[in-house]
Amino acid sequence: MKTKRPTSPKGMYAFFHENPEAADKAVFGRESYPDRRGFLRGAGLATMGAMLGAAIPFHRSMPTGLIPTALADSELLKGKDGLVLLNDRPINAETPPHLLDSPFTSNEHFFVRNNGGVPANTNAKGWELTIDGLVDNPLKLSIDDLKNQFDVVKLALVIECAGNGRFFFSPPPGGNQWTYGAVGCAYFTGVRLRDVLNKAGVKKEAIYTANEGADPHLSGDPDRLPISRGLTIEKAMAEDVMIAFEMNDTEIPVLNGRPLRLVVSGWPGSCSQKWLTRIWLRDVVHDGPKMGGTSYRVPRYPVAPGQDVPLEDFEIIERLPVKSLITNPATKSDVSDKSVEVRGHAWSGDRTIKSVEVSIDFGASWMPADLAAPVNFGAWQNFKKTLTFPQAGYYEIWSRATDSEGASQPFDVGWNPKGYLNNAIHRVAVNVA
């Protein structure tokens, strides 16, 4: 009987993981031999070559069940364009800075940060959000209830992983090796979390939210959550914290939390729970998965690279630091003229940006960039500056943002055990012809 590729949400990667020989035969027509090497021939070889866009000179050496990297990335990152896959279990992928050049981030260019699997069912119909715990009136709300019972708002909001920039720490901390692209600013449509909590009635004892989603634990254990973080009640009541059901005027991409997610701008992206199913209020700091230990925590004091820090000396990360990102020109670009328009974005936790400066002489001097106001609180701010280079050669364009409280980006950031909060100035290399 002919083996068919499954149509389940697991996709090609899971098919090859669970039954590599059947997947080989079904997808590529590749037969397996006792030495575990596949043998592509005829239509199977033509199929794989067509999918890759090139011939495969050493196809006889390919192991059974091997998915070419180019195909694996595209399968795992359906609906995304140009992202760099850092991990496939769970799926994590960052966006090269030049793909973030638009004033706001498109759905296909928004980074992906997952802690568990993707839920099998992500349909809006039948989705239910529970609000309970220390509330006067527990609620069960459908997405239609959210739309009909509360004011619907549309805000441009930044989401950034606290580990963005981890790659540049030395010694390297564990975790996804994000460079610059674990950040995005998109338009989200939904309702303010505070409106929903006010309808439920927040008891005076409540000090923290506990947020849960439908994403399954990687172990497959239905009783385990991959992540459940929370917010202080004060942050939960902020005007820019949303329960969102649309992203850029369309449904949220599955990898970004369809059909319902929290958006907590200015705090670690892990606070923006995806596939949101429950928010319960507590009279203690939430202790769900990824809230304890060293997860999303940094030492209370500066530490030396590689230094061991007692667990009791870690504190929860709340607001993220001031940061800027150059999106044009792309690093390692060849510049044919002696002038170029530098573009980028800047943001800073629960603050606004006061100024952005750029340098082409390794920070010896700085020039102010033109800085736009945020379209709303919680959005990043766009900047631009036309630079003229004095002669041909190698240059680095540096950007440095200063926020509304006077905090500026440093040249170098102190090390921490988990590689969080790297907000060093952004540097882009160009060769001027």
ZIVEN-V832678 format. One record per residue. N is the residue number from 1. PHI is phi as a letter, one per 40 degrees, with the letter a starting at -180 (* if undefined). Layout:
((N | PHI) (N | PHI))
This chain:
((1 | *) (2 | c) (3 | c) (4 | b) (5 | c) (6 | c) (7 | b) (8 | c) (9 | c) (10 | c) (11 | g) (12 | c) (13 | c) (14 | c) (15 | d) (16 | c) (17 | c) (18 | c) (19 | a) (20 | c) (21 | c) (22 | c) (23 | c) (24 | d) (25 | c) (26 | c) (27 | c) (28 | b) (29 | g) (30 | c) (31 | c) (32 | c) (33 | b) (34 | d) (35 | c) (36 | g) (37 | c) (38 | c) (39 | b) (40 | c) (41 | a) (42 | f) (43 | c) (44 | c) (45 | c) (46 | c) (47 | c) (48 | c) (49 | c) (50 | c) (51 | c) (52 | c) (53 | g) (54 | a) (55 | c) (56 | b) (57 | d) (58 | b) (59 | c) (60 | c) (61 | c) (62 | c) (63 | c) (64 | d) (65 | g) (66 | c) (67 | c) (68 | d) (69 | d) (70 | c) (71 | c) (72 | c) (73 | c) (74 | c) (75 | c) (76 | c) (77 | b) (78 | d) (79 | g) (80 | b) (81 | b) (82 | g) (83 | c) (84 | b) (85 | c) (86 | c) (87 | a) (88 | b) (89 | a) (90 | c) (91 | c) (92 | a) (93 | a) (94 | b) (95 | b) (96 | d) (97 | d) (98 | c) (99 | c) (100 | b) (101 | c) (102 | c) (103 | d) (104 | b) (105 | c) (106 | c) (107 | c) (108 | c) (109 | b) (110 | c) (111 | c) (112 | b) (113 | b) (114 | b) (115 | b) (116 | b) (117 | c) (118 | c) (119 | d) (120 | c) (121 | b) (122 | b) (123 | c) (124 | c) (125 | c) (126 | g) (127 | c) (128 | b) (129 | b) (130 | b) (131 | b) (132 | a) (133 | g) (134 | c) (135 | b) (136 | c) (137 | b) (138 | d) (139 | b) (140 | b) (141 | b) (142 | c) (143 | c) (144 | c) (145 | c) (146 | c) (147 | c) (148 | c) (149 | b) (150 | b) (151 | c) (152 | c) (153 | b) (154 | b) (155 | b) (156 | c) (157 | b) (158 | c) (159 | b) (160 | b) (161 | c) (162 | c) (163 | c) (164 | d) (165 | g) (166 | d) (167 | d) (168 | c) (169 | c) (170 | a) (171 | c) (172 | c) (173 | c) (174 | c) (175 | h) (176 | d) (177 | c) (178 | c) (179 | c) (180 | b) (181 | c) (182 | c) (183 | a) (184 | a) (185 | b) (186 | b) (187 | c) (188 | b) (189 | b) (190 | i) (191 | b) (192 | c) (193 | d) (194 | c) (195 | c) (196 | c) (197 | c) (198 | c) (199 | c) (200 | c) (201 | g) (202 | c) (203 | c) (204 | c) (205 | c) (206 | c) (207 | b) (208 | a) (209 | c) (210 | b) (211 | b) (212 | b) (213 | b) (214 | c) (215 | c) (216 | c) (217 | c) (218 | c) (219 | c) (220 | g) (221 | c) (222 | c) (223 | c) (224 | b) (225 | b) (226 | c) (227 | a) (228 | a) (229 | b) (230 | a) (231 | b) (232 | c) (233 | d) (234 | c) (235 | c) (236 | d) (237 | c) (238 | c) (239 | c) (240 | b) (241 | b) (242 | b) (243 | b) (244 | b) (245 | b) (246 | b) (247 | b) (248 | f) (249 | g) (250 | a) (251 | c) (252 | c) (253 | d) (254 | d) (255 | c) (256 | b) (257 | h) (258 | d) (259 | b) (260 | a) (261 | a) (262 | c) (263 | b) (264 | b) (265 | c) (266 | g) (267 | b) (268 | d) (269 | d) (270 | c) (271 | c) (272 | c) (273 | d) (274 | c) (275 | f) (276 | c) (277 | b) (278 | a) (279 | b) (280 | b) (281 | b) (282 | b) (283 | c) (284 | b) (285 | c) (286 | d) (287 | b) (288 | c) (289 | d) (290 | g) (291 | b) (292 | b) (293 | g) (294 | b) (295 | c) (296 | f) (297 | b) (298 | b) (299 | c) (300 | c) (301 | a) (302 | c) (303 | b) (304 | c) (305 | d) (306 | g) (307 | c) (308 | c) (309 | b) (310 | c) (311 | d) (312 | c) (313 | c) (314 | c) (315 | b) (316 | c) (317 | c) (318 | b) (319 | c) (320 | c) (321 | c) (322 | c) (323 | a) (324 | b) (325 | a) (326 | c) (327 | b) (328 | a) (329 | c) (330 | c) (331 | c) (332 | g) (333 | c) (334 | c) (335 | b) (336 | c) (337 | c) (338 | c) (339 | b) (340 | a) (341 | c) (342 | c) (343 | b) (344 | i) (345 | b) (346 | a) (347 | a) (348 | a) (349 | f) (350 | c) (351 | b) (352 | b) (353 | c) (354 | c) (355 | a) (356 | b) (357 | b) (358 | b) (359 | b) (360 | b) (361 | b) (362 | f) (363 | g) (364 | c) (365 | a) (366 | b) (367 | b) (368 | c) (369 | c) (370 | c) (371 | b) (372 | c) (373 | c) (374 | c) (375 | c) (376 | a) (377 | c) (378 | h) (379 | c) (380 | c) (381 | b) (382 | c) (383 | b) (384 | a) (385 | a) (386 | c) (387 | b) (388 | b) (389 | c) (390 | c) (391 | a) (392 | c) (393 | i) (394 | c) (395 | b) (396 | b) (397 | c) (398 | b) (399 | b) (400 | a) (401 | b) (402 | b) (403 | c) (404 | c) (405 | b) (406 | g) (407 | c) (408 | b) (409 | c) (410 | c) (411 | c) (412 | b) (413 | b) (414 | c) (415 | c) (416 | a) (417 | c) (418 | b) (419 | g) (420 | c) (421 | g) (422 | c) (423 | b) (424 | c) (425 | d) (426 | c) (427 | b) (428 | b) (429 | c) (430 | b) (431 | b) (432 | c) (433 | c))
